[in-house]
Amino acid sequence: MKRLDFAFAAAVALSAVCAPYTKVEESFFVQAVHDVLKWGWVNRDFDHLEFPGVVPRSFVGPLAIAALAYLPVQVAAGTEGIRAQVLVRLVLGLLVAWANGQLRAEIGRIFGRRAARWYGVLCVCQFHFTFWTSRLLGNTLALVPVLLAQKYWLRCLWSDGAPERRRSYGAMAAILAFTCVVLRFDVAVFAATMLASGAPSATWRAVRVAAAAVAAAATLTLAVDSHYWRANWMWPELHVFWFNAIQGRSAAWGASPAHYYLTHSIPRLLLGALPLACVGVLADTRAARLAGAYAVAIAVFSANAHKEWRFILPAVPVLNVCAAVGAARLRRIAYGRRLAAHAVVLLAGLSLLATVTMTYVSSLNYPGGDALAQLHALEQRTGARVHIDTFAAMTGASRFGQTRRDWTYSKAENLLEAGQFGNFTHLLTSQPGLYARHGFEVVAAQAGYAGVQMVPLRDIPGAMLSGRLPLTLRRAPLVWIMRRVDGQEAASSHGAAGPSN
């Protein structure tokens, strides 16, 4: 990798170290990698069996990440511990960085070295592309093959020789077929536009290669996921497709207006690259062709009521290509060349400043993980039985953080309704008042990000003159560590707390 590729990998690694914990969106893949590292192929006490989630996800990705991370984790950290979690995330982040470097090299061949350099700079200056690249989401796992497919997409569109264009089309089709079948079915929307735009390079051989990739991928996911899900003929992405596309049940998790991606997600994903992407589309018909294909894909996603920025993550590198072309074209304008160069640098600098700020703010957003680490530091007793409530589990308290082998951890829900709170010696909870009357006391509180607050109007001039922003980050207690009061340890009629989760 070149220097800019190393810079992108370093930005990804720094984000992982600064914010080592994970959120609810990452839960399945994080717990799956942990369980595979701990128990391997043996399917026992896996988190997904007790907490399966709304739809199943494939174990193929977690198995691949666990295999690559096995030696680093065993040598440096052991199976448990947040250091092990960070190492696992770094493996994924470096895979994405490598694939991104492959795409950047192709950008240099097609659009020139200057565009390739600006592509590398813009990637480093984008919060979502650096912060989330190491996070174990199905979208991020799929990003590795998608970036490689985008490399072949550029090659099949603009390589000099027809044989090379045809080979590249076949490679792109095979990679996208595997990705859709195993990792993310919704990549099919982007795949359709990529394959359609490159159709002049299509051959029957490419069709046969793609069909073989589909068959191999389906066989792989059926074999692996039927084993781990203890089900017959388990194809997770087919379940996801049925749930989202056919039944339309994803809308229960929130609906957004049709313009959401255009007015909300894309500006936040691209930051300063957005105006440069517009310049690139207007200045270069090749960039317009790329953006046009993905605009169709984003329009299809916009028709679905439930929208999240990560659904259109594959669009970020392609729009960055357009932005890099725009930056390179601005630098070549004879009139106002220096002004254009300063404008491009200013946009990149402001994006980098926003990225650093958002990374810091996001690092404060994992009180559950911090609370679990704090509990381990405060409590030295053996045989503790810890309950982790839903909010704490959603904000960082993963299995990697459950480091005491002599303790029992549980995420059982509806604790009060089931009358099982007496089974536990410690609680991580977002509602301490519910348990104070049942023999638990607060030991410590873990603060987390609670919003942004403007300084009073009368203090704004003074803040600006002193070089400070007129904003303050508010932190508030969000997760409380509670311990059963001595003398309250009566046996529960509902049995033990159960196995570690």
C-alpha positions as CSV (number, residue, x, y, z in Angstrom):
1,M,0.0,0.0,0.0
2,K,1.1,3.6,-0.7
3,R,1.4,6.3,1.9
4,L,-2.2,7.5,1.5
5,D,-3.4,3.9,1.9
6,F,-1.4,3.6,5.1
7,A,-2.9,6.9,6.2
8,F,-6.4,5.5,5.7
9,A,-5.5,2.3,7.5
10,A,-4.0,4.4,10.4
11,A,-7.2,6.6,10.6
12,V,-9.3,3.4,10.8
13,A,-7.0,1.9,13.5
14,L,-7.1,5.1,15.5
15,S,-10.9,5.2,15.5
16,A,-11.0,1.6,16.7
17,V,-8.6,2.4,19.6
18,C,-10.3,5.6,20.6
19,A,-13.8,3.9,20.6
20,P,-13.1,0.2,21.3
21,Y,-16.7,-0.7,22.3
22,T,-19.6,-1.7,20.0
23,K,-23.2,-0.8,19.5
24,V,-26.4,-2.9,19.1
25,E,-26.1,-2.9,15.3
26,E,-22.8,-4.8,15.6
27,S,-24.1,-7.2,18.3
28,F,-24.5,-10.4,16.2
29,F,-21.2,-10.3,14.4
30,V,-19.2,-9.2,17.5
31,Q,-20.7,-12.0,19.7
32,A,-20.3,-14.5,16.8
33,V,-16.6,-13.8,16.3
34,H,-16.1,-14.0,20.1
35,D,-17.9,-17.3,20.3
36,V,-16.0,-18.8,17.3
37,L,-12.7,-17.7,18.8
38,K,-13.6,-19.3,22.1
39,W,-15.3,-22.5,21.0
40,G,-14.4,-22.9,17.3
41,W,-16.6,-25.1,15.2
42,V,-18.3,-26.6,18.3
43,N,-21.7,-24.9,18.5
44,R,-22.2,-24.5,22.2
45,D,-23.5,-21.6,24.4
46,F,-23.4,-19.2,21.4
47,D,-25.0,-15.9,22.0
48,H,-27.2,-16.1,18.9
49,L,-29.0,-19.2,20.2
50,E,-30.5,-17.4,23.2
51,F,-30.7,-13.9,21.6
52,P,-31.3,-14.7,17.9
53,G,-32.3,-11.2,16.8
54,V,-35.1,-10.2,14.4
55,V,-33.6,-12.0,11.4
56,P,-30.7,-14.5,11.2
57,R,-27.3,-13.4,9.8
58,S,-24.6,-15.6,8.3
59,F,-21.6,-17.0,10.2
60,V,-19.5,-17.1,7.0
61,G,-18.2,-13.5,7.6
62,P,-17.5,-14.0,11.4
63,L,-15.7,-17.3,10.6
64,A,-13.4,-15.6,8.1
65,I,-12.6,-12.7,10.5
66,A,-12.1,-15.1,13.4
67,A,-9.7,-17.2,11.3
68,L,-7.6,-14.1,10.4
69,A,-7.7,-12.8,13.9
70,Y,-7.0,-16.0,15.7
71,L,-3.2,-15.8,16.0
72,P,-3.0,-12.0,16.8
73,V,-5.7,-12.5,19.5
74,Q,-4.2,-15.5,21.1
75,V,-0.7,-14.0,21.1
76,A,-1.6,-10.5,22.3
77,A,-4.8,-10.7,24.3
78,G,-6.4,-14.2,24.7
79,T,-10.0,-14.8,23.8
80,E,-11.6,-12.3,26.1
81,G,-10.9,-8.7,26.8
82,I,-11.5,-5.4,24.9
83,R,-7.9,-5.7,23.5
84,A,-9.1,-8.8,21.7
85,Q,-12.1,-7.0,20.4
86,V,-10.0,-4.2,19.1
87,L,-7.7,-6.7,17.4
88,V,-10.7,-8.4,15.7
89,R,-11.9,-5.0,14.5
90,L,-8.5,-4.1,13.2
91,V,-8.5,-7.2,11.1
92,L,-11.7,-6.1,9.4
93,G,-10.5,-2.5,9.1
94,L,-7.3,-3.5,7.5
95,L,-9.1,-5.7,5.0
96,V,-11.3,-2.8,4.0
97,A,-8.2,-0.5,3.8
98,W,-6.5,-3.0,1.5
99,A,-9.5,-3.3,-0.7
100,N,-9.8,0.5,-0.8
101,G,-6.2,0.6,-1.9
102,Q,-6.9,-1.7,-4.7
103,L,-9.7,0.6,-5.9
104,R,-7.5,3.7,-5.5
105,A,-4.8,2.1,-7.7
106,E,-7.4,1.5,-10.4
107,I,-8.5,5.2,-10.1
108,G,-4.9,6.2,-10.8
109,R,-4.9,4.1,-14.0
110,I,-8.2,5.4,-15.2
111,F,-8.4,9.0,-14.0
112,G,-4.8,9.8,-13.3
113,R,-2.5,10.1,-10.3
114,R,-3.8,13.4,-9.1
115,A,-7.4,12.0,-8.8
116,A,-6.0,8.9,-7.0
117,R,-4.2,11.1,-4.5
118,W,-7.3,13.2,-3.8
119,Y,-9.4,10.0,-3.5
120,G,-7.0,8.9,-0.7
121,V,-7.1,12.3,1.0
122,L,-10.9,12.5,1.0
123,C,-11.3,8.9,2.4
124,V,-9.1,9.9,5.4
125,C,-11.3,13.0,6.0
126,Q,-14.6,11.2,6.3
127,F,-16.0,10.2,9.7
128,H,-18.3,7.4,8.6
129,F,-15.8,5.8,6.3
130,T,-13.0,5.7,8.9
131,F,-15.0,5.2,12.1
132,W,-17.3,2.5,10.9
133,T,-14.9,0.6,8.6
134,S,-13.6,-1.5,11.5
135,R,-17.0,-2.2,13.0
136,L,-18.5,-5.7,12.5
137,L,-21.6,-5.0,10.5
138,G,-22.9,-7.0,7.6
139,N,-22.5,-3.8,5.6
140,T,-18.8,-3.4,6.5
141,L,-18.1,-7.1,5.9
142,A,-19.7,-6.7,2.5
143,L,-17.7,-3.6,1.8
144,V,-14.5,-5.6,1.2
145,P,-15.8,-7.5,-1.8
146,V,-17.8,-4.5,-3.0
147,L,-14.6,-2.4,-3.2
148,L,-13.0,-5.1,-5.2
149,A,-16.0,-5.3,-7.5
150,Q,-15.9,-1.5,-8.0
151,K,-12.3,-1.8,-9.1
152,Y,-13.3,-4.3,-11.7
153,W,-16.2,-2.1,-12.6
154,L,-13.9,0.7,-13.5
155,R,-11.7,-1.7,-15.5
156,C,-14.6,-3.2,-17.5
157,L,-15.8,0.3,-18.4
158,W,-12.6,1.9,-19.4
159,S,-9.8,-0.6,-19.9
160,D,-8.1,-0.4,-23.3
161,G,-8.5,-3.9,-24.5
162,A,-11.8,-5.7,-25.0
163,P,-10.6,-9.0,-23.6
164,E,-9.6,-7.2,-20.4
165,R,-13.0,-5.5,-20.2
166,R,-14.7,-8.9,-20.6
167,R,-12.6,-10.6,-17.9
168,S,-13.2,-7.7,-15.5
169,Y,-16.9,-7.9,-16.1
170,G,-16.9,-11.6,-15.2
171,A,-14.8,-11.0,-12.1
172,M,-17.2,-8.2,-11.0
173,A,-20.2,-10.4,-11.6
174,A,-18.8,-13.3,-9.6
175,I,-17.8,-11.1,-6.6
176,L,-21.1,-9.4,-6.5
177,A,-23.0,-12.7,-6.7
178,F,-21.1,-14.1,-3.7
179,T,-21.6,-10.9,-1.7
180,C,-25.4,-10.8,-2.3
181,V,-25.9,-14.5,-1.5
182,V,-23.8,-14.6,1.7
183,L,-23.1,-11.2,3.2
184,R,-25.8,-8.6,2.2
185,F,-28.7,-9.3,-0.1
186,D,-29.3,-5.5,-0.6
187,V,-26.0,-5.2,-2.4
188,A,-28.0,-6.6,-5.3
189,V,-29.4,-3.2,-5.9
190,F,-26.0,-1.7,-6.5
191,A,-24.9,-4.8,-8.4
192,A,-27.8,-4.5,-10.8
193,T,-26.8,-0.9,-11.8
194,M,-23.1,-1.9,-12.1
195,L,-23.8,-4.9,-14.2
196,A,-26.2,-2.9,-16.4
197,S,-23.8,-0.1,-17.0
198,G,-21.1,-2.5,-18.0
199,A,-23.3,-4.7,-20.1
200,P,-21.4,-4.0,-23.4
201,S,-18.6,-6.1,-21.8
202,A,-20.9,-9.0,-20.8
203,T,-20.4,-12.5,-22.2
204,W,-22.0,-15.9,-21.8
205,R,-18.8,-16.9,-19.9
206,A,-19.5,-14.1,-17.4
207,V,-23.0,-15.4,-16.9
208,R,-21.7,-18.9,-16.3
209,V,-19.1,-17.6,-13.8
210,A,-21.8,-15.6,-11.9
211,A,-24.1,-18.6,-11.8
212,A,-21.3,-20.8,-10.5
213,A,-20.5,-18.2,-7.8
214,V,-24.2,-18.1,-6.8
215,A,-24.3,-21.9,-6.5
216,A,-21.0,-22.1,-4.5
217,A,-22.0,-19.2,-2.2
218,A,-25.5,-20.8,-1.6
219,T,-23.9,-24.2,-0.8
220,L,-21.4,-22.5,1.6
221,T,-24.0,-20.5,3.5
222,L,-26.4,-23.4,3.7
223,A,-23.7,-25.7,5.1
224,V,-22.2,-23.2,7.6
225,D,-25.4,-21.5,8.8
226,S,-27.5,-24.7,9.1
227,H,-24.9,-25.9,11.5
228,Y,-24.6,-22.8,13.6
229,W,-28.3,-22.0,13.7
230,R,-29.2,-25.6,14.4
231,A,-31.7,-25.5,11.5
232,N,-32.4,-27.3,8.3
233,W,-31.6,-25.4,5.1
234,M,-30.7,-22.1,6.8
235,W,-30.0,-19.4,4.3
236,P,-29.8,-16.2,6.3
237,E,-29.8,-13.6,3.5
238,L,-32.9,-15.3,2.0
239,H,-34.6,-14.8,5.3
240,V,-33.5,-11.1,5.3
241,F,-34.7,-10.6,1.8
242,W,-38.1,-12.1,2.6
243,F,-38.4,-10.0,5.8
244,N,-37.4,-6.7,4.2
245,A,-38.3,-6.8,0.5
246,I,-41.3,-9.1,0.5
247,Q,-43.0,-8.6,3.8
248,G,-41.8,-5.0,4.3
249,R,-41.5,-5.4,8.0
250,S,-38.4,-3.3,8.4
251,A,-40.6,-0.2,8.5
252,A,-41.5,-1.2,12.1
253,W,-38.0,0.1,13.1
254,G,-38.8,3.5,11.7
255,A,-39.7,5.2,8.5
256,S,-38.1,8.2,6.8
257,P,-39.2,10.4,3.9
258,A,-38.2,9.6,0.4
259,H,-35.6,12.4,0.3
260,Y,-33.8,11.1,3.4
261,Y,-30.7,9.7,1.7
262,L,-30.3,12.8,-0.5
263,T,-30.8,15.5,2.1
264,H,-29.5,13.7,5.2
265,S,-27.3,10.7,4.7
266,I,-25.2,11.7,1.7
267,P,-24.2,15.1,3.0
268,R,-23.1,13.5,6.3
269,L,-21.3,10.6,4.6
270,L,-19.4,12.8,2.2
271,L,-18.9,16.0,4.2
272,G,-16.6,18.3,2.1
273,A,-16.4,15.8,-0.8
274,L,-20.0,16.5,-1.7
275,P,-19.5,19.8,-3.6
276,L,-16.4,18.3,-5.2
277,A,-18.4,15.3,-6.4
278,C,-20.9,17.7,-8.0
279,V,-18.0,19.3,-9.8
280,G,-16.6,15.9,-10.9
281,V,-20.0,14.9,-12.3
282,L,-20.3,18.1,-14.3
283,A,-16.7,18.1,-15.5
284,D,-16.2,14.5,-16.5
285,T,-18.7,12.3,-18.3
286,R,-17.0,9.2,-16.8
287,A,-17.7,10.4,-13.3
288,A,-21.3,11.3,-14.4
289,R,-21.7,7.7,-15.6
290,L,-20.6,6.3,-12.2
291,A,-22.8,8.7,-10.3
292,G,-25.8,8.1,-12.6
293,A,-25.7,4.3,-12.0
294,Y,-25.5,4.7,-8.3
295,A,-28.2,7.4,-8.3
296,V,-30.6,4.8,-9.7
297,A,-29.6,2.4,-6.9
298,I,-30.1,5.1,-4.2
299,A,-33.5,5.9,-5.7
300,V,-34.5,2.3,-5.3
301,F,-33.4,2.3,-1.6
302,S,-35.4,5.5,-1.2
303,A,-38.6,3.7,-2.1
304,N,-38.2,1.6,1.1
305,A,-39.7,3.2,4.1
306,H,-37.0,2.1,6.5
307,K,-33.7,4.0,5.8
308,E,-30.3,3.9,7.4
309,W,-27.1,5.5,6.1
310,R,-25.3,2.1,6.2
311,F,-27.6,0.7,3.5
312,I,-26.0,3.0,1.0
313,L,-22.4,2.6,2.3
314,P,-21.2,1.2,-1.1
315,A,-22.0,4.6,-2.7
316,V,-19.4,6.4,-0.6
317,P,-16.3,5.2,-2.5
318,V,-17.9,5.7,-5.9
319,L,-19.0,9.3,-5.0
320,N,-15.5,9.8,-3.6
321,V,-14.2,8.9,-7.0
322,C,-16.4,11.6,-8.5
323,A,-15.1,14.1,-5.8
324,A,-11.5,13.2,-6.5
325,V,-12.1,13.8,-10.2
326,G,-13.7,17.1,-9.4
327,A,-10.7,18.1,-7.2
328,A,-8.2,17.2,-9.9
329,R,-10.2,19.1,-12.5
330,L,-10.4,22.2,-10.3
331,R,-6.6,22.2,-9.9
332,R,-6.2,22.2,-13.6
333,I,-8.3,25.3,-14.2
334,A,-6.0,28.0,-15.5
335,Y,-8.1,30.9,-14.3
336,G,-8.2,31.0,-10.5
337,R,-6.0,27.9,-10.1
338,R,-4.6,29.0,-6.8
339,L,-8.1,29.9,-5.5
340,A,-9.4,26.5,-6.6
341,A,-6.5,24.7,-4.9
342,H,-7.1,26.6,-1.6
343,A,-10.8,25.8,-1.8
344,V,-10.2,22.1,-2.2
345,V,-7.7,22.1,0.7
346,L,-10.1,24.0,2.8
347,L,-12.9,21.5,2.2
348,A,-10.7,18.6,3.0
349,G,-9.4,20.4,6.2
350,L,-12.9,21.2,7.4
351,S,-14.0,17.6,6.8
352,L,-11.0,16.3,8.8
353,L,-11.8,18.7,11.7
354,A,-15.4,17.4,11.6
355,T,-14.2,13.8,11.5
356,V,-11.9,14.3,14.6
357,T,-14.7,16.0,16.5
358,M,-17.3,13.3,15.7
359,T,-14.9,10.6,16.5
360,Y,-14.3,12.1,20.0
361,V,-18.0,12.6,20.6
362,S,-18.7,9.0,19.5
363,S,-16.1,7.7,21.8
364,L,-18.3,9.0,24.7
365,N,-21.3,7.1,23.4
366,Y,-20.6,3.6,24.9
367,P,-21.5,3.8,28.6
368,G,-22.4,0.1,28.8
369,G,-18.9,-1.0,27.8
370,D,-17.3,1.5,30.1
371,A,-19.6,0.4,33.0
372,L,-18.7,-3.2,32.6
373,A,-15.0,-2.3,32.7
374,Q,-15.6,-0.1,35.7
375,L,-17.4,-3.0,37.5
376,H,-14.4,-5.3,37.0
377,A,-12.1,-2.6,38.4
378,L,-14.2,-2.0,41.5
379,E,-15.3,-5.5,42.5
380,Q,-12.7,-8.2,43.4
381,R,-15.1,-10.8,44.8
382,T,-15.4,-14.2,43.3
383,G,-18.5,-15.9,42.0
384,A,-20.4,-12.6,41.2
385,R,-23.6,-12.9,39.2
386,V,-24.0,-9.9,36.9
387,H,-27.1,-8.8,35.0
388,I,-26.6,-6.5,32.0
389,D,-29.8,-4.7,31.0
390,T,-30.8,-4.0,27.4
391,F,-29.4,-0.5,27.3
392,A,-26.0,-1.5,28.7
393,A,-25.8,-4.4,26.2
394,M,-26.8,-2.0,23.4
395,T,-24.0,0.4,24.3
396,G,-20.9,-1.6,24.5
397,A,-21.2,-4.5,27.0
398,S,-20.3,-7.3,24.7
399,R,-19.0,-10.8,25.5
400,F,-15.4,-9.7,24.8
401,G,-15.8,-7.5,27.9
402,Q,-16.9,-10.4,30.2
403,T,-13.4,-11.2,31.4
404,R,-14.0,-12.8,34.8
405,R,-14.1,-16.6,34.2
406,D,-15.4,-17.1,37.8
407,W,-18.4,-14.8,37.2
408,T,-21.7,-15.4,35.6
409,Y,-23.2,-12.8,33.2
410,S,-26.7,-12.6,32.0
411,K,-28.7,-10.5,29.6
412,A,-32.1,-12.0,30.4
413,E,-34.9,-9.5,29.7
414,N,-37.9,-8.5,31.8
415,L,-36.0,-9.1,35.0
416,L,-38.6,-7.5,37.3
417,E,-41.6,-9.1,35.7
418,A,-40.0,-12.5,36.1
419,G,-39.0,-11.8,39.7
420,Q,-35.4,-12.9,39.1
421,F,-33.5,-9.9,40.2
422,G,-32.7,-11.7,43.4
423,N,-30.5,-14.2,41.5
424,F,-27.9,-11.5,40.9
425,T,-25.2,-9.9,43.0
426,H,-24.6,-7.0,40.6
427,L,-26.6,-5.1,38.0
428,L,-25.7,-2.8,35.1
429,T,-28.8,-0.8,34.6
430,S,-30.2,2.4,33.1
431,Q,-33.0,2.4,35.6
432,P,-31.5,2.3,39.1
433,G,-34.7,3.4,40.8
434,L,-36.5,0.2,39.9
435,Y,-34.0,-1.9,41.9
436,A,-33.2,0.3,44.8
437,R,-36.3,-0.9,46.7
438,H,-35.4,-4.5,46.1
439,G,-32.1,-4.6,48.1
440,F,-29.7,-3.1,45.6
441,E,-27.5,0.0,46.1
442,V,-25.7,2.2,43.6
443,V,-22.0,1.7,43.6
444,A,-21.0,3.9,40.7
445,A,-22.5,5.6,37.7
446,Q,-21.1,5.7,34.2
447,A,-21.5,8.9,32.3
448,G,-22.0,9.1,28.5
449,Y,-22.7,11.6,25.8
450,A,-26.0,13.5,26.5
451,G,-26.0,16.1,23.7
452,V,-24.6,19.5,22.7
453,Q,-25.4,22.6,24.7
454,M,-24.9,26.2,23.5
455,V,-23.3,28.6,26.0
456,P,-25.5,31.4,27.1
457,L,-25.9,34.2,24.5
458,R,-24.1,36.7,26.6
459,D,-21.1,34.4,26.8
460,I,-20.8,33.7,23.1
461,P,-18.6,36.8,22.2
462,G,-16.2,36.0,25.0
463,A,-16.0,32.4,24.0
464,M,-15.3,33.3,20.3
465,L,-12.7,35.9,21.3
466,S,-10.9,33.4,23.5
467,G,-10.7,30.9,20.6
468,R,-13.3,28.5,22.1
469,L,-16.4,27.2,20.3
470,P,-19.7,28.4,21.9
471,L,-20.7,24.8,22.4
472,T,-20.2,22.3,25.2
473,L,-20.6,18.6,25.2
474,R,-23.0,17.4,27.9
475,R,-22.3,14.2,29.7
476,A,-24.7,12.6,32.1
477,P,-25.0,9.3,34.1
478,L,-26.5,6.7,31.8
479,V,-25.6,3.3,33.2
480,W,-25.5,2.6,37.0
481,I,-23.5,-0.2,38.7
482,M,-25.6,-1.6,41.5
483,R,-24.7,-4.2,44.1
484,R,-26.9,-6.2,46.3
485,V,-26.8,-4.9,49.9
486,D,-25.3,-7.3,52.4
487,G,-27.9,-9.4,54.1
488,Q,-30.2,-9.3,51.1
489,E,-28.8,-12.5,49.5
490,A,-31.9,-14.6,49.8
491,A,-32.2,-17.6,47.5
492,S,-34.6,-17.0,44.6
493,S,-37.3,-19.4,44.0
494,H,-36.7,-19.0,40.3
495,G,-33.4,-20.8,40.2
496,A,-29.9,-19.7,39.2
497,A,-29.1,-16.9,36.8
498,G,-28.1,-19.2,34.0
499,P,-25.2,-19.5,31.7
500,S,-23.0,-16.7,30.6
501,N,-24.5,-14.8,27.6
